[in-house]
């Protein structure tokens, strides 16, 4: 994980997008999750199978998929 931009998004480096069974998936650090195209950060350019780059997603989404620890209040 690269970090948080202060607006509720977190960034992951070197993510790989691929398709399987008509779904776009993203692989990062040995984890595979569905690519959340509808909620990506506007600066995130991952969108098609074969893309590699930075994944910007909402912190809550990343926490729910256990990509990062849940924030404590």
C-alpha positions as CSV (number, residue, x, y, z in Angstrom):
1,X,0.0,0.0,0.0
2,X,1.3,3.4,-0.9
3,X,-0.8,5.5,1.5
4,X,-3.8,7.6,1.9
5,X,-4.6,10.9,0.2
6,X,-6.6,12.4,3.1
7,X,-9.9,12.1,1.3
8,X,-10.8,8.6,2.3
9,X,-8.9,6.8,-0.5
10,X,-5.9,4.5,-0.2
11,X,-3.5,3.6,-3.0
12,X,-1.9,0.3,-3.9
13,X,1.2,0.1,-6.2
14,X,1.9,-2.4,-8.9
15,X,-1.7,-3.8,-9.3
16,X,-2.5,-6.1,-12.2
17,X,-5.9,-6.2,-13.8
18,X,-7.1,-9.4,-15.5
19,X,-10.4,-10.9,-16.6
20,X,-11.9,-14.2,-15.5
21,X,-15.4,-15.5,-16.2
22,X,-16.5,-12.1,-17.6
23,X,-15.3,-10.2,-14.5
24,X,-12.5,-7.8,-14.0
25,X,-10.2,-8.7,-11.1
26,X,-7.2,-7.0,-9.6
27,X,-4.2,-8.8,-8.1
28,X,-2.0,-7.1,-5.5
29,X,0.4,-8.5,-3.0
30,X,-0.8,-12.1,-3.5
31,X,-4.5,-11.1,-3.1
32,X,-7.2,-11.2,-5.8
33,X,-10.3,-9.1,-5.5
34,X,-13.0,-7.8,-8.0
35,X,-12.0,-4.5,-9.6
36,X,-14.4,-1.9,-8.2
37,X,-14.5,0.3,-11.4
38,X,-17.5,2.3,-10.2
39,X,-15.7,3.5,-7.0
40,X,-12.2,4.0,-8.2
41,X,-10.4,7.3,-7.4
42,X,-10.8,9.7,-10.4
43,X,-7.0,9.6,-10.9
44,X,-6.9,5.8,-11.1
45,X,-6.5,4.6,-14.7
46,X,-6.9,0.9,-14.2
47,X,-9.9,-0.1,-16.3
48,X,-9.1,-3.1,-18.6
49,X,-7.5,-6.5,-18.6
50,X,-3.8,-6.2,-18.9
51,X,-3.5,-2.8,-17.1
52,X,-0.8,-2.5,-14.5
53,X,-0.5,0.5,-12.1
54,X,-1.7,2.3,-9.0
55,X,-5.1,1.3,-7.6
56,X,-7.0,4.0,-5.7
57,X,-10.0,2.8,-3.7
58,X,-12.0,4.1,-0.8
59,X,-10.5,3.1,2.6
60,X,-13.7,1.4,3.7
61,X,-13.7,-0.8,0.6
62,X,-10.1,-1.8,1.3
63,X,-10.9,-2.5,4.9
64,X,-13.9,-4.7,4.0
65,X,-11.7,-6.9,1.8
66,X,-9.0,-7.0,4.5
67,X,-6.4,-5.3,2.2
68,X,-5.7,-3.0,5.1
69,X,-6.4,-3.1,8.9
70,X,-9.7,-1.6,10.0
71,X,-9.5,1.8,11.4
72,X,-10.1,2.0,15.1
73,X,-12.2,4.8,16.6
